[in-house]
Amino acid sequence: MTRARLAARFGSPLYVYDLDRVAAAHDDLKAALPDGVTVFFSLKANPHPEIGRALRERGARAEISSTGELDAALAAGFTGPEILYTGPGKTGGELAAALDAGVRVYSVESLTDLRNVGAAATARGVVADCLLRVNSVEAGATTSIRMTGAPSQFGIDSETLADLMPELAAVPGTRLAGVHLFSLSNAKDEQSLIAEFRHTVSTAARLRRETGMPIELLDLGGGFAAPYLTPGDRPVYGGLGAALEDMLDEHVPGWRGGAPHVAVESGRHLVGDCGELVCTVVNVKESRGRKFVILDAGINVLGGMSGLGRLLPISVGLTTDGGTDESTGGDPGETDETATLVGPLCTPGDILGRNVRLPELRPGDVVTIPNAGAYGMTASLVMFLGRPAPTEIVLAGDAIVSVSRVEFNRKYE
Ligand SMILES: *Cc1c(COP(=O)(O)O)cnc(C)c1O
């Protein structure tokens, strides 16, 4: 069914996710990794339960960081033992909910965080396996979003680990089960990704030597890339597997026998290219020589973090979908023009792109923004200005698997 027909049937704006693409992304990543490496899916990128279900069926586990993501993971079929709980500000209430759901593995970011996990576990008569998240003192390789090497709310400063180890190892209700290093998102190329993993693996091995830290589970974090809101293909990592095997053989030779067990994490790479945002041109106007194309989708449904000065899309690729009939394809050709692409919200911050090259658009045209499967809805200001959330539909091939819309409670009592 064309995107325009989907919009006619289910409304606009509309997120369309394709499970075949989720499966392909997962299988490509698995094939790029050494055998036996676990993939954690970071639900932050897209917590839709059908997406989680598809990934779980292919062997992925879940990485979550809130009770909302816990609910989504459980709705997707993940069981407690398949879930890793992360985050620098786990509250007592969240820990209680996660422990009650059977989640037993936690990434902890400080001694106090570890103690909080231990207190909640002890209150339930259970023991939580804890990965020490480490904020490495050395800068890693190249980076896009860096989260280590500097002061940070994330992780335990690596240079303090040796001194802290006796206290860390003695927290009731917890067992130190491994290490978690997550230092890179969206690596710019495969060489950067490999260099970062090399840094991570050698750091973990060095810390184990220097501090006696036990490592049953070595969570190497992520960095797997994906195109975002622009046309383009998900990278396929042809050289990563061999490089990882070499560095693991060198630094943690027991890994082939599962000691340590090795894991990676990914959000955007697994689900970025499964999704598109289908939306509609509401108005086209000129102001002082500049053209504005106003969509029914703004930072309330897409890329809302750009309003906070982050992730500002440099360009937004659009393909017209030919009114209500067959697709006319994505090649705007000679009619190309440059315009400012904005949403419908009453804020000057509701800008999806400046100087975006667009086909000639008229009110009522249905347009598609590609590669919006990760950090689409979840990175948006969905409550801002009170518009309804977009409908989300999930396809498997031509079959419609699910149609849903997040509802907000508008009753103020
Ligand atoms: C956000 C996050 C991820 C996922 O990042 P992507 O760039 O989407 O792959 C993985 N691990 C942790 C701990 C995260 O916070």
The ligand as an SDF file (V2000), in Angstrom:
LIG
                    3D

 15 15  0  0  0  0  0  0  0  0999 V2000
   21.1590    5.1720   24.3980 C   0  0  0  0  0  0  0  0  0  0  0  0
   21.9440    3.9930   24.7880 C   0  0  0  0  0  0  0  0  0  0  0  0
   22.2170    2.9910   23.8490 C   0  0  0  0  0  0  0  0  0  0  0  0
   21.7660    3.0590   22.4250 C   0  0  0  0  0  0  0  0  0  0  0  0
   22.4230    4.0050   21.6600 O   0  0  0  0  0  0  0  0  0  0  0  0
   22.2780    3.9900   20.0640 P   0  0  0  0  0  0  0  0  0  0  0  0
   23.1540    5.0790   19.6140 O   0  0  0  0  0  0  0  0  0  0  0  0
   20.8410    4.2120   19.7520 O   0  0  0  0  0  0  0  0  0  0  0  0
   22.7040    2.6300   19.5950 O   0  0  0  0  0  0  0  0  0  0  0  0
   22.9280    1.8920   24.2820 C   0  0  0  0  0  0  0  0  0  0  0  0
   23.3440    1.7820   25.5600 N   0  0  0  0  0  0  0  0  0  0  0  0
   23.0960    2.7250   26.4940 C   0  0  0  0  0  0  0  0  0  0  0  0
   23.5920    2.5330   27.8690 C   0  0  0  0  0  0  0  0  0  0  0  0
   22.3940    3.8640   26.1370 C   0  0  0  0  0  0  0  0  0  0  0  0
   22.1470    4.8080   27.0420 O   0  0  0  0  0  0  0  0  0  0  0  0
  1  2  1  0
  2  3  1  0
  2 14  2  0
  3  4  1  0
  3 10  2  0
  4  5  1  0
  5  6  1  0
  6  7  2  0
  6  8  1  0
  6  9  1  0
 10 11  1  0
 11 12  2  0
 12 13  1  0
 12 14  1  0
 14 15  1  0
M  END
$$$$
